[in-house]
């Protein structure tokens, strides 16, 4: 979340990828830094350690949402 915020603050379009377990924390962080509307996409939890096949499946499922956030 903070990476996406820092990138956006530098003027580079960004979309934060946040797993569902950390979504509420992402709300808090975005609000606390004054960027409550930072573009985000919710991922299933966990992603890390789930293997290459599962990560590809997750990526395939969220790519359109990521592109849509850039277009908004």
PQR file with spaces between the fields and no chain letter, atoms N, CA, C, O and H, PARSE charges and radii, in Angstrom:
ATOM       1  N    UNK     1       0.818   -1.171    0.000 -0.4000 1.5000
ATOM       2  CA   UNK     1       0.000    0.000    0.000 -0.0000 2.0000
ATOM       3  C    UNK     1       0.871    1.246    0.000  0.5500 1.7000
ATOM       4  O    UNK     1       0.658    2.165   -0.791 -0.5500 1.4000
ATOM       5  N    UNK     2       1.841    1.270    0.882 -0.4000 1.5000
ATOM       6  CA   UNK     2       2.696    2.461    0.966 -0.0000 2.0000
ATOM       7  C    UNK     2       3.508    2.660   -0.311  0.5500 1.7000
ATOM       8  O    UNK     2       3.760    3.797   -0.710 -0.5500 1.4000
ATOM       9  H    UNK     2       2.014    0.524    1.525  0.4000 1.0000
ATOM      10  N    UNK     3       3.915    1.580   -0.950 -0.4000 1.5000
ATOM      11  CA   UNK     3       4.642    1.725   -2.220 -0.0000 2.0000
ATOM      12  C    UNK     3       3.765    2.417   -3.251  0.5500 1.7000
ATOM      13  O    UNK     3       4.212    3.344   -3.926 -0.5500 1.4000
ATOM      14  H    UNK     3       3.710    0.656   -0.627  0.4000 1.0000
ATOM      15  N    UNK     4       2.525    1.976   -3.377 -0.4000 1.5000
ATOM      16  CA   UNK     4       1.603    2.597   -4.320 -0.0000 2.0000
ATOM      17  C    UNK     4       1.382    4.064   -4.018  0.5500 1.7000
ATOM      18  O    UNK     4       1.316    4.889   -4.929 -0.5500 1.4000
ATOM      19  H    UNK     4       2.161    1.223   -2.828  0.4000 1.0000
ATOM      20  N    UNK     5       1.266    4.392   -2.738 -0.4000 1.5000
ATOM      21  CA   UNK     5       1.072    5.780   -2.313 -0.0000 2.0000
ATOM      22  C    UNK     5       2.304    6.608   -2.659  0.5500 1.7000
ATOM      23  O    UNK     5       2.184    7.696   -3.222 -0.5500 1.4000
ATOM      24  H    UNK     5       1.319    3.722   -1.998  0.4000 1.0000
ATOM      25  N    UNK     6       3.480    6.100   -2.326 -0.4000 1.5000
ATOM      26  CA   UNK     6       4.710    6.849   -2.603 -0.0000 2.0000
ATOM      27  C    UNK     6       4.922    7.049   -4.098  0.5500 1.7000
ATOM      28  O    UNK     6       5.365    8.115   -4.525 -0.5500 1.4000
ATOM      29  H    UNK     6       3.577    5.216   -1.868  0.4000 1.0000
ATOM      30  N    UNK     7       4.612    6.043   -4.884 -0.4000 1.5000
ATOM      31  CA   UNK     7       4.745    6.174   -6.332 -0.0000 2.0000
ATOM      32  C    UNK     7       3.757    7.220   -6.847  0.5500 1.7000
ATOM      33  O    UNK     7       4.124    8.073   -7.655 -0.5500 1.4000
ATOM      34  H    UNK     7       4.252    5.178   -4.537  0.4000 1.0000
ATOM      35  N    UNK     8       2.506    7.159   -6.383 -0.4000 1.5000
ATOM      36  CA   UNK     8       1.491    8.132   -6.808 -0.0000 2.0000
ATOM      37  C    UNK     8       1.883    9.550   -6.402  0.5500 1.7000
ATOM      38  O    UNK     8       1.692   10.493   -7.170 -0.5500 1.4000
ATOM      39  H    UNK     8       2.209    6.466   -5.726  0.4000 1.0000
ATOM      40  N    UNK     9       2.427    9.699   -5.205 -0.4000 1.5000
ATOM      41  CA   UNK     9       2.839   11.030   -4.735 -0.0000 2.0000
ATOM      42  C    UNK     9       3.974   11.598   -5.584  0.5500 1.7000
ATOM      43  O    UNK     9       4.140   12.816   -5.663 -0.5500 1.4000
ATOM      44  H    UNK     9       2.583    8.933   -4.582  0.4000 1.0000
ATOM      45  N    UNK    10       4.751   10.727   -6.215 -0.4000 1.5000
ATOM      46  CA   UNK    10       5.841   11.204   -7.066 -0.0000 2.0000
ATOM      47  C    UNK    10       5.337   11.560   -8.470  0.5500 1.7000
ATOM      48  O    UNK    10       6.114   11.983   -9.326 -0.5500 1.4000
ATOM      49  H    UNK    10       4.617    9.739   -6.150  0.4000 1.0000
ATOM      50  N    UNK    11       4.028   11.383   -8.698 -0.4000 1.5000
ATOM      51  CA   UNK    11       3.449   11.756   -9.974 -0.0000 2.0000
ATOM      52  C    UNK    11       3.336   10.630  -10.988  0.5500 1.7000
ATOM      53  O    UNK    11       2.930   10.856  -12.128 -0.5500 1.4000
ATOM      54  H    UNK    11       3.397   11.038   -8.003  0.4000 1.0000
ATOM      55  N    UNK    12       3.688    9.429  -10.582 -0.4000 1.5000
ATOM      56  CA   UNK    12       3.607    8.276  -11.479 -0.0000 2.0000
ATOM      57  C    UNK    12       2.298    7.544  -11.197  0.5500 1.7000
ATOM      58  O    UNK    12       2.040    7.179  -10.050 -0.5500 1.4000
ATOM      59  H    UNK    12       4.017    9.245   -9.655  0.4000 1.0000
ATOM      60  N    UNK    13       1.471    7.322  -12.209 -0.4000 1.5000
ATOM      61  CA   UNK    13       0.229    6.576  -11.971 -0.0000 2.0000
ATOM      62  C    UNK    13       0.534    5.214  -11.349  0.5500 1.7000
ATOM      63  O    UNK    13       1.473    4.530  -11.757 -0.5500 1.4000
ATOM      64  H    UNK    13       1.680    7.619  -13.140  0.4000 1.0000
ATOM      65  N    UNK    14      -0.266    4.835  -10.364 -0.4000 1.5000
ATOM      66  CA   UNK    14      -0.036    3.553   -9.699 -0.0000 2.0000
ATOM      67  C    UNK    14      -1.350    2.947   -9.241  0.5500 1.7000
ATOM      68  O    UNK    14      -2.358    3.636   -9.083 -0.5500 1.4000
ATOM      69  H    UNK    14      -1.028    5.391  -10.033  0.4000 1.0000
ATOM      70  N    UNK    15      -1.311    1.665   -9.036 -0.4000 1.5000
ATOM      71  CA   UNK    15      -2.425    0.917   -8.478 -0.0000 2.0000
ATOM      72  C    UNK    15      -1.835    0.022   -7.400  0.5500 1.7000
ATOM      73  O    UNK    15      -0.929   -0.768   -7.668 -0.5500 1.4000
ATOM      74  H    UNK    15      -0.492    1.105   -9.164  0.4000 1.0000
ATOM      75  N    UNK    16      -2.345    0.145   -6.191 -0.4000 1.5000
ATOM      76  CA   UNK    16      -1.862   -0.693   -5.088 -0.0000 2.0000
ATOM      77  C    UNK    16      -2.580   -2.039   -5.129  0.5500 1.7000
ATOM      78  O    UNK    16      -3.796   -2.101   -5.312 -0.5500 1.4000
ATOM      79  H    UNK    16      -3.081    0.786   -5.974  0.4000 1.0000
ATOM      80  N    UNK    17      -1.822   -3.100   -4.959 -0.4000 1.5000
ATOM      81  CA   UNK    17      -2.378   -4.445   -4.888 -0.0000 2.0000
ATOM      82  C    UNK    17      -2.392   -4.849   -3.421  0.5500 1.7000
ATOM      83  O    UNK    17      -1.344   -4.920   -2.779 -0.5500 1.4000
ATOM      84  H    UNK    17      -0.835   -3.049   -4.810  0.4000 1.0000
ATOM      85  N    UNK    18      -3.581   -5.113   -2.893 -0.4000 1.5000
ATOM      86  CA   UNK    18      -3.746   -5.364   -1.461 -0.0000 2.0000
ATOM      87  C    UNK    18      -4.568   -6.633   -1.277  0.5500 1.7000
ATOM      88  O    UNK    18      -5.641   -6.768   -1.865 -0.5500 1.4000
ATOM      89  H    UNK    18      -4.433   -5.056   -3.414  0.4000 1.0000
ATOM      90  N    UNK    19      -4.073   -7.560   -0.467 -0.4000 1.5000
ATOM      91  CA   UNK    19      -4.857   -8.766   -0.231 -0.0000 2.0000
ATOM      92  C    UNK    19      -6.023   -8.464    0.698  0.5500 1.7000
ATOM      93  O    UNK    19      -5.990   -7.517    1.484 -0.5500 1.4000
ATOM      94  H    UNK    19      -3.202   -7.450    0.010  0.4000 1.0000
ATOM      95  N    UNK    20      -7.053   -9.293    0.588 -0.4000 1.5000
ATOM      96  CA   UNK    20      -8.287   -9.073    1.330 -0.0000 2.0000
ATOM      97  C    UNK    20      -8.059   -8.982    2.845  0.5500 1.7000
ATOM      98  O    UNK    20      -8.757   -8.227    3.522 -0.5500 1.4000
ATOM      99  H    UNK    20      -7.080  -10.062   -0.050  0.4000 1.0000
ATOM     100  N    UNK    21      -7.113   -9.725    3.377 -0.4000 1.5000
ATOM     101  CA   UNK    21      -6.851   -9.668    4.818 -0.0000 2.0000
ATOM     102  C    UNK    21      -6.280   -8.318    5.246  0.5500 1.7000
ATOM     103  O    UNK    21      -6.431   -7.917    6.400 -0.5500 1.4000
ATOM     104  H    UNK    21      -6.546  -10.338    2.826  0.4000 1.0000
ATOM     105  N    UNK    22      -5.630   -7.622    4.324 -0.4000 1.5000
ATOM     106  CA   UNK    22      -5.011   -6.339    4.655 -0.0000 2.0000
ATOM     107  C    UNK    22      -5.787   -5.144    4.107  0.5500 1.7000
ATOM     108  O    UNK    22      -5.330   -4.006    4.227 -0.5500 1.4000
ATOM     109  H    UNK    22      -5.507   -7.949    3.387  0.4000 1.0000
ATOM     110  N    UNK    23      -6.952   -5.386    3.508 -0.4000 1.5000
ATOM     111  CA   UNK    23      -7.756   -4.309    2.944 -0.0000 2.0000
ATOM     112  C    UNK    23      -8.121   -3.249    3.989  0.5500 1.7000
ATOM     113  O    UNK    23      -7.970   -2.058    3.716 -0.5500 1.4000
ATOM     114  H    UNK    23      -7.322   -6.310    3.411  0.4000 1.0000
ATOM     115  N    UNK    24      -8.599   -3.645    5.185 -0.4000 1.5000
ATOM     116  CA   UNK    24      -8.915   -2.629    6.196 -0.0000 2.0000
ATOM     117  C    UNK    24      -7.681   -1.804    6.597  0.5500 1.7000
ATOM     118  O    UNK    24      -7.787   -0.598    6.816 -0.5500 1.4000
ATOM     119  H    UNK    24      -8.722   -4.613    5.407  0.4000 1.0000
ATOM     120  N    UNK    25      -6.538   -2.442    6.691 -0.4000 1.5000
ATOM     121  CA   UNK    25      -5.313   -1.712    6.996 -0.0000 2.0000
ATOM     122  C    UNK    25      -4.988   -0.744    5.858  0.5500 1.7000
ATOM     123  O    UNK    25      -4.519    0.367    6.104 -0.5500 1.4000
ATOM     124  H    UNK    25      -6.452   -3.422    6.513  0.4000 1.0000
ATOM     125  N    UNK    26      -5.234   -1.159    4.630 -0.4000 1.5000
ATOM     126  CA   UNK    26      -5.029   -0.284    3.484 -0.0000 2.0000
ATOM     127  C    UNK    26      -5.923    0.942    3.549  0.5500 1.7000
ATOM     128  O    UNK    26      -5.496    2.046    3.214 -0.5500 1.4000
ATOM     129  H    UNK    26      -5.615   -2.062    4.430  0.4000 1.0000
ATOM     130  N    UNK    27      -7.178    0.746    3.986 -0.4000 1.5000
ATOM     131  CA   UNK    27      -8.083    1.886    4.185 -0.0000 2.0000
ATOM     132  C    UNK    27      -7.483    2.868    5.187  0.5500 1.7000
ATOM     133  O    UNK    27      -7.475    4.079    4.963 -0.5500 1.4000
ATOM     134  H    UNK    27      -7.524   -0.152    4.258  0.4000 1.0000
ATOM     135  N    UNK    28      -6.986    2.330    6.286 -0.4000 1.5000
ATOM     136  CA   UNK    28      -6.416    3.168    7.341 -0.0000 2.0000
ATOM     137  C    UNK    28      -5.199    3.938    6.831  0.5500 1.7000
ATOM     138  O    UNK    28      -5.085    5.143    7.053 -0.5500 1.4000
ATOM     139  H    UNK    28      -6.993    1.347    6.468  0.4000 1.0000
ATOM     140  N    UNK    29      -4.300    3.244    6.153 -0.4000 1.5000
ATOM     141  CA   UNK    29      -3.077    3.881    5.649 -0.0000 2.0000
ATOM     142  C    UNK    29      -3.431    4.960    4.627  0.5500 1.7000
ATOM     143  O    UNK    29      -2.915    6.075    4.697 -0.5500 1.4000
ATOM     144  H    UNK    29      -4.393    2.265    5.973  0.4000 1.0000
ATOM     145  N    UNK    30      -4.304    4.634    3.685 -0.4000 1.5000
ATOM     146  CA   UNK    30      -4.689    5.606    2.657 -0.0000 2.0000
ATOM     147  C    UNK    30      -5.312    6.851    3.303  0.5500 1.7000
ATOM     148  O    UNK    30      -4.998    7.977    2.917 -0.5500 1.4000
ATOM     149  H    UNK    30      -4.723    3.728    3.628  0.4000 1.0000
ATOM     150  N    UNK    31      -6.175    6.645    4.264 -0.4000 1.5000
ATOM     151  CA   UNK    31      -6.816    7.757    4.964 -0.0000 2.0000
ATOM     152  C    UNK    31      -5.777    8.580    5.740  0.5500 1.7000
ATOM     153  O    UNK    31      -5.812    9.810    5.725 -0.5500 1.4000
ATOM     154  H    UNK    31      -6.430    5.731    4.578  0.4000 1.0000
ATOM     155  N    UNK    32      -4.866    7.893    6.408 -0.4000 1.5000
ATOM     156  CA   UNK    32      -3.907    8.591    7.272 -0.0000 2.0000
ATOM     157  C    UNK    32      -2.909    9.447    6.497  0.5500 1.7000
ATOM     158  O    UNK    32      -2.362   10.404    7.044 -0.5500 1.4000
ATOM     159  H    UNK    32      -4.838    6.894    6.420  0.4000 1.0000
ATOM     160  N    UNK    33      -2.667    9.115    5.233 -0.4000 1.5000
ATOM     161  CA   UNK    33      -1.736    9.914    4.428 -0.0000 2.0000
ATOM     162  C    UNK    33      -2.472   10.875    3.495  0.5500 1.7000
ATOM     163  O    UNK    33      -1.856   11.528    2.653 -0.5500 1.4000
ATOM     164  H    UNK    33      -3.111    8.338    4.788  0.4000 1.0000
ATOM     165  N    UNK    34      -3.789   10.955    3.654 -0.4000 1.5000
ATOM     166  CA   UNK    34      -4.571   11.899    2.877 -0.0000 2.0000
ATOM     167  C    UNK    34      -4.851   11.475    1.448  0.5500 1.7000
ATOM     168  O    UNK    34      -5.112   12.317    0.588 -0.5500 1.4000
ATOM     169  H    UNK    34      -4.288   10.424    4.339  0.4000 1.0000
ATOM     170  N    UNK    35      -4.800   10.165    1.186 -0.4000 1.5000
ATOM     171  CA   UNK    35      -5.083    9.667   -0.164 -0.0000 2.0000
ATOM     172  C    UNK    35      -6.128    8.546   -0.108  0.5500 1.7000
ATOM     173  O    UNK    35      -5.857    7.425   -0.537 -0.5500 1.4000
ATOM     174  H    UNK    35      -4.589    9.482    1.884  0.4000 1.0000
ATOM     175  N    UNK    36      -7.315    8.845    0.418 -0.4000 1.5000
ATOM     176  CA   UNK    36      -8.313    7.788    0.580 -0.0000 2.0000
ATOM     177  C    UNK    36      -8.799    7.174   -0.726  0.5500 1.7000
ATOM     178  O    UNK    36      -9.348    6.072   -0.729 -0.5500 1.4000
ATOM     179  H    UNK    36      -7.535    9.756    0.767  0.4000 1.0000
ATOM     180  N    UNK    37      -8.603    7.873   -1.821 -0.4000 1.5000
ATOM     181  CA   UNK    37      -9.089    7.339   -3.103 -0.0000 2.0000
ATOM     182  C    UNK    37      -7.970    6.761   -3.967  0.5500 1.7000
ATOM     183  O    UNK    37      -8.142    6.610   -5.177 -0.5500 1.4000
ATOM     184  H    UNK    37      -8.157    8.768   -1.818  0.4000 1.0000
ATOM     185  N    UNK    38      -6.833    6.438   -3.365 -0.4000 1.5000
ATOM     186  CA   UNK    38      -5.738    5.813   -4.125 -0.0000 2.0000
ATOM     187  C    UNK    38      -6.282    4.556   -4.812  0.5500 1.7000
ATOM     188  O    UNK    38      -6.941    3.739   -4.169 -0.5500 1.4000
ATOM     189  H    UNK    38      -6.693    6.561   -2.383  0.4000 1.0000
ATOM     190  N    UNK    39      -6.015    4.397   -6.095 -0.4000 1.5000
ATOM     191  CA   UNK    39      -6.521    3.203   -6.785 -0.0000 2.0000
ATOM     192  C    UNK    39      -5.936    1.929   -6.171  0.5500 1.7000
ATOM     193  O    UNK    39      -4.732    1.816   -5.944 -0.5500 1.4000
ATOM     194  H    UNK    39      -5.480    5.061   -6.617  0.4000 1.0000
ATOM     195  N    UNK    40      -6.832    0.977   -5.914 -0.4000 1.5000
ATOM     196  CA   UNK    40      -6.417   -0.310   -5.335 -0.0000 2.0000
ATOM     197  C    UNK    40      -7.179   -1.444   -5.987  0.5500 1.7000
ATOM     198  O    UNK    40      -8.280   -1.263   -6.505 -0.5500 1.4000
ATOM     199  H    UNK    40      -7.810    1.069   -6.099  0.4000 1.0000
ATOM     200  N    UNK    41      -6.569   -2.612   -5.950 -0.4000 1.5000
ATOM     201  CA   UNK    41      -7.218   -3.838   -6.393 -0.0000 2.0000
ATOM     202  C    UNK    41      -7.051   -4.857   -5.278  0.5500 1.7000
ATOM     203  O    UNK    41      -5.960   -5.042   -4.738 -0.5500 1.4000
ATOM     204  H    UNK    41      -5.674   -2.759   -5.529  0.4000 1.0000
ATOM     205  N    UNK    42      -8.158   -5.514   -4.946 -0.4000 1.5000
ATOM     206  CA   UNK    42      -8.144   -6.508   -3.868 -0.0000 2.0000
ATOM     207  C    UNK    42      -7.768   -7.876   -4.424  0.5500 1.7000
ATOM     208  O    UNK    42      -8.352   -8.355   -5.396 -0.5500 1.4000
ATOM     209  H    UNK    42      -9.044   -5.364   -5.385  0.4000 1.0000
ATOM     210  N    UNK    43      -6.776   -8.493   -3.783 -0.4000 1.5000
ATOM     211  CA   UNK    43      -6.311   -9.832   -4.148 -0.0000 2.0000
ATOM     212  C    UNK    43      -6.753  -10.813   -3.070  0.5500 1.7000
ATOM     213  O    UNK    43      -6.971  -10.414   -1.926 -0.5500 1.4000
ATOM     214  H    UNK    43      -6.301   -8.104   -2.993  0.4000 1.0000
ATOM     215  N    UNK    44      -6.886  -12.088   -3.418 -0.4000 1.5000
ATOM     216  CA   UNK    44      -7.165  -13.076   -2.379 -0.0000 2.0000
ATOM     217  C    UNK    44      -5.950  -13.215   -1.463  0.5500 1.7000
ATOM     218  O    UNK    44      -4.829  -12.880   -1.846 -0.5500 1.4000
ATOM     219  H    UNK    44      -6.709  -12.412   -4.348  0.4000 1.0000
ATOM     220  N    UNK    45      -6.182  -13.699   -0.281 -0.4000 1.5000
ATOM     221  CA   UNK    45      -5.089  -13.884    0.681 -0.0000 2.0000
ATOM     222  C    UNK    45      -4.976  -15.366    0.990  0.5500 1.7000
ATOM     223  O    UNK    45      -5.988  -16.028    1.219 -0.5500 1.4000
ATOM     224  H    UNK    45      -7.092  -13.971    0.030  0.4000 1.0000
ATOM     225  N    UNK    46      -3.785  -15.886    1.000 -0.4000 1.5000
ATOM     226  CA   UNK    46      -2.503  -15.281    0.697 -0.0000 2.0000
ATOM     227  C    UNK    46      -2.188  -15.380   -0.792  0.5500 1.7000
ATOM     228  O    UNK    46      -2.819  -16.132   -1.536 -0.5500 1.4000
ATOM     229  H    UNK    46      -2.963  -15.349    0.814  0.4000 1.0000
ATOM     230  N    UNK    47      -1.202  -14.603   -1.198 -0.4000 1.5000
ATOM     231  CA   UNK    47      -0.649  -14.711   -2.551 -0.0000 2.0000
ATOM     232  C    UNK    47       0.753  -15.306   -2.448  0.5500 1.7000
ATOM     233  O    UNK    47       1.071  -16.292   -3.113 -0.5500 1.4000
ATOM     234  H    UNK    47      -0.689  -13.993   -0.594  0.4000 1.0000
ATOM     235  N    UNK    48       1.585  -14.694   -1.610 -0.4000 1.5000
ATOM     236  CA   UNK    48       2.961  -15.164   -1.447 -0.0000 2.0000
ATOM     237  C    UNK    48       2.984  -16.614   -0.975  0.5500 1.7000
ATOM     238  O    UNK    48       2.223  -17.017   -0.096 -0.5500 1.4000
ATOM     239  H    UNK    48       1.327  -13.893   -1.070  0.4000 1.0000
ATOM     240  N    UNK    49       3.864  -17.368   -1.575 -0.4000 1.5000
ATOM     241  CA   UNK    49       4.058  -18.747   -1.157 -0.0000 2.0000
ATOM     242  C    UNK    49       3.021  -19.713   -1.699  0.5500 1.7000
ATOM     243  O    UNK    49       3.001  -20.878   -1.304 -0.5500 1.4000
ATOM     244  H    UNK    49       4.482  -17.041   -2.290  0.4000 1.0000
ATOM     245  N    UNK    50       2.154  -19.251   -2.601 -0.4000 1.5000
ATOM     246  CA   UNK    50       1.114  -20.144   -3.120 -0.0000 2.0000
ATOM     247  C    UNK    50       1.522  -20.856   -4.399  0.5500 1.7000
ATOM     248  O    UNK    50       0.773  -21.678   -4.925 -0.5500 1.4000
ATOM     249  H    UNK    50       2.170  -18.304   -2.922  0.4000 1.0000
ATOM     250  N    UNK    51       2.698  -20.543   -4.891 -0.4000 1.5000
ATOM     251  CA   UNK    51       3.194  -21.217   -6.084 -0.0000 2.0000
ATOM     252  C    UNK    51       2.929  -20.433   -7.352  0.5500 1.7000
ATOM     253  O    UNK    51       2.028  -19.598   -7.426 -0.5500 1.4000
ATOM     254  H    UNK    51       3.307  -19.875   -4.464  0.4000 1.0000
ATOM     255  N    UNK    52       3.742  -20.731   -8.339 -0.4000 1.5000
ATOM     256  CA   UNK    52       3.694  -19.995   -9.597 -0.0000 2.0000
ATOM     257  C    UNK    52       2.349  -20.150  -10.312  0.5500 1.7000
ATOM     258  O    UNK    52       1.831  -19.182  -10.868 -0.5500 1.4000
ATOM     259  H    UNK    52       4.474  -21.409   -8.280  0.4000 1.0000
ATOM     260  N    UNK    53       1.791  -21.340  -10.300 -0.4000 1.5000
ATOM     261  CA   UNK    53       0.520  -21.575  -10.994 -0.0000 2.0000
ATOM     262  C    UNK    53      -0.586  -20.745  -10.358  0.5500 1.7000
ATOM     263  O    UNK    53      -1.372  -20.115  -11.065 -0.5500 1.4000
ATOM     264  H    UNK    53       2.213  -22.126   -9.848  0.4000 1.0000
ATOM     265  N    UNK    54      -0.655  -20.739   -9.026 -0.4000 1.5000
ATOM     266  CA   UNK    54      -1.690  -19.972   -8.322 -0.0000 2.0000
ATOM     267  C    UNK    54      -1.476  -18.473   -8.534  0.5500 1.7000
ATOM     268  O    UNK    54      -2.445  -17.738   -8.726 -0.5500 1.4000
ATOM     269  H    UNK    54      -0.017  -21.252   -8.451  0.4000 1.0000
ATOM     270  N    UNK    55      -0.245  -18.015   -8.504 -0.4000 1.5000
ATOM     271  CA   UNK    55       0.018  -16.591   -8.718 -0.0000 2.0000
ATOM     272  C    UNK    55      -0.416  -16.168  -10.121  0.5500 1.7000
ATOM     273  O    UNK    55      -0.966  -15.081  -10.298 -0.5500 1.4000
ATOM     274  H    UNK    55       0.543  -18.612   -8.349  0.4000 1.0000
ATOM     275  N    UNK    56      -0.172  -17.014  -11.107 -0.4000 1.5000
ATOM     276  CA   UNK    56      -0.611  -16.708  -12.474 -0.0000 2.0000
ATOM     277  C    UNK    56      -2.131  -16.652  -12.538  0.5500 1.7000
ATOM     278  O    UNK    56      -2.698  -15.790  -13.209 -0.5500 1.4000
ATOM     279  H    UNK    56       0.276  -17.897  -10.963  0.4000 1.0000
ATOM     280  N    UNK    57      -2.780  -17.564  -11.847 -0.4000 1.5000
ATOM     281  CA   UNK    57      -4.244  -17.579  -11.811 -0.0000 2.0000
ATOM     282  C    UNK    57      -4.784  -16.281  -11.202  0.5500 1.7000
ATOM     283  O    UNK    57      -5.729  -15.686  -11.721 -0.5500 1.4000
ATOM     284  H    UNK    57      -2.319  -18.264  -11.302  0.4000 1.0000
ATOM     285  N    UNK    58      -4.180  -15.859  -10.110 -0.4000 1.5000
ATOM     286  CA   UNK    58      -4.587  -14.603   -9.472 -0.0000 2.0000
ATOM     287  C    UNK    58      -4.354  -13.440  -10.418  0.5500 1.7000
ATOM     288  O    UNK    58      -5.229  -12.588  -10.577 -0.5500 1.4000
ATOM     289  H    UNK    58      -3.413  -16.343   -9.688  0.4000 1.0000
ATOM     290  N    UNK    59      -3.190  -13.392  -11.045 -0.4000 1.5000
ATOM     291  CA   UNK    59      -2.878  -12.306  -11.988 -0.0000 2.0000
ATOM     292  C    UNK    59      -3.886  -12.281  -13.131  0.5500 1.7000
ATOM     293  O    UNK    59      -4.368  -11.216  -13.517 -0.5500 1.4000
ATOM     294  H    UNK    59      -2.480  -14.084  -10.916  0.4000 1.0000
ATOM     295  N    UNK    60      -4.200  -13.439  -13.664 -0.4000 1.5000
ATOM     296  CA   UNK    60      -5.177  -13.509  -14.753 -0.0000 2.0000
ATOM     297  C    UNK    60      -6.543  -12.977  -14.306  0.5500 1.7000
ATOM     298  O    UNK    60      -7.262  -12.363  -15.094 -0.5500 1.4000
ATOM     299  H    UNK    60      -3.809  -14.304  -13.350  0.4000 1.0000
ATOM     300  N    UNK    61      -6.891  -13.216  -13.046 -0.4000 1.5000
ATOM     301  CA   UNK    61      -8.189  -12.789  -12.527 -0.0000 2.0000
ATOM     302  C    UNK    61      -8.268  -11.297  -12.215  0.5500 1.7000
ATOM     303  O    UNK    61      -9.364  -10.739  -12.177 -0.5500 1.4000
ATOM     304  H    UNK    61      -6.307  -13.714  -12.407  0.4000 1.0000
ATOM     305  N    UNK    62      -7.141  -10.648  -11.994 -0.4000 1.5000
ATOM     306  CA   UNK    62      -7.189   -9.232  -11.587 -0.0000 2.0000
ATOM     307  C    UNK    62      -6.637   -8.264  -12.631  0.5500 1.7000
ATOM     308  O    UNK    62      -6.723   -7.051  -12.442 -0.5500 1.4000
ATOM     309  H    UNK    62      -6.250  -11.102  -12.025  0.4000 1.0000
ATOM     310  N    UNK    63      -6.084   -8.761  -13.705 -0.4000 1.5000
ATOM     311  CA   UNK    63      -5.441   -7.858  -14.676 -0.0000 2.0000
ATOM     312  C    UNK    63      -6.413   -6.817  -15.220  0.5500 1.7000
ATOM     313  O    UNK    63      -6.044   -5.651  -15.366 -0.5500 1.4000
ATOM     314  H    UNK    63      -6.014   -9.747  -13.859  0.4000 1.0000
ATOM     315  N    UNK    64      -7.631   -7.210  -15.517 -0.4000 1.5000
ATOM     316  CA   UNK    64      -8.596   -6.232  -16.038 -0.0000 2.0000
ATOM     317  C    UNK    64      -8.902   -5.151  -15.009  0.5500 1.7000
ATOM     318  O    UNK    64      -9.030   -3.979  -15.363 -0.5500 1.4000
ATOM     319  H    UNK    64      -7.931   -8.156  -15.398  0.4000 1.0000
ATOM     320  N    UNK    65      -9.021   -5.530  -13.748 -0.4000 1.5000
ATOM     321  CA   UNK    65      -9.277   -4.543  -12.698 -0.0000 2.0000
ATOM     322  C    UNK    65      -8.110   -3.580  -12.565  0.5500 1.7000
ATOM     323  O    UNK    65      -8.313   -2.388  -12.332 -0.5500 1.4000
ATOM     324  H    UNK    65      -8.917   -6.482  -13.461  0.4000 1.0000
ATOM     325  N    UNK    66      -6.898   -4.078  -12.708 -0.4000 1.5000
ATOM     326  CA   UNK    66      -5.716   -3.207  -12.626 -0.0000 2.0000
ATOM     327  C    UNK    66      -5.728   -2.206  -13.777  0.5500 1.7000
ATOM     328  O    UNK    66      -5.539   -1.009  -13.561 -0.5500 1.4000
ATOM     329  H    UNK    66      -6.732   -5.046  -12.897  0.4000 1.0000
ATOM     330  N    UNK    67      -5.946   -2.685  -14.985 -0.4000 1.5000
ATOM     331  CA   UNK    67      -5.981   -1.810  -16.150 -0.0000 2.0000
ATOM     332  C    UNK    67      -7.116   -0.791  -16.011  0.5500 1.7000
ATOM     333  O    UNK    67      -6.942    0.382  -16.341 -0.5500 1.4000
ATOM     334  H    UNK    67      -6.099   -3.658  -15.160  0.4000 1.0000
ATOM     335  N    UNK    68      -8.265   -1.235  -15.528 -0.4000 1.5000
ATOM     336  CA   UNK    68      -9.399   -0.327  -15.332 -0.0000 2.0000
ATOM     337  C    UNK    68      -9.060    0.808  -14.360  0.5500 1.7000
ATOM     338  O    UNK    68      -9.480    1.947  -14.567 -0.5500 1.4000
ATOM     339  H    UNK    68      -8.406   -2.188  -15.260  0.4000 1.0000
ATOM     340  N    UNK    69      -8.305    0.504  -13.307 -0.4000 1.5000
ATOM     341  CA   UNK    69      -7.951    1.545  -12.333 -0.0000 2.0000
ATOM     342  C    UNK    69      -7.024    2.587  -12.967  0.5500 1.7000
ATOM     343  O    UNK    69      -7.097    3.770  -12.637 -0.5500 1.4000
ATOM     344  H    UNK    69      -7.964   -0.421  -13.139  0.4000 1.0000
ATOM     345  N    UNK    70      -6.159    2.144  -13.872 -0.4000 1.5000
ATOM     346  CA   UNK    70      -5.296    3.095  -14.572 -0.0000 2.0000
ATOM     347  C    UNK    70      -6.105    3.986  -15.509  0.5500 1.7000
ATOM     348  O    UNK    70      -5.775    5.157  -15.702 -0.5500 1.4000
ATOM     349  H    UNK    70      -6.100    1.182  -14.140  0.4000 1.0000
ATOM     350  N    UNK    71      -7.156    3.430  -16.083 -0.4000 1.5000
ATOM     351  CA   UNK    71      -7.975    4.165  -17.051 -0.0000 2.0000
ATOM     352  C    UNK    71      -8.930    5.153  -16.370  0.5500 1.7000
ATOM     353  O    UNK    71      -9.419    6.088  -17.004 -0.5500 1.4000
ATOM     354  H    UNK    71      -7.423    2.479  -15.926  0.4000 1.0000
ATOM     355  N    UNK    72      -9.186    4.940  -15.094 -0.4000 1.5000
ATOM     356  CA   UNK    72     -10.171    5.786  -14.388 -0.0000 2.0000
ATOM     357  C    UNK    72      -9.636    7.163  -14.094  0.5500 1.7000
ATOM     358  O    UNK    72     -10.339    7.987  -13.509 -0.5500 1.4000
ATOM     359  H    UNK    72      -8.789    4.180  -14.579  0.4000 1.0000
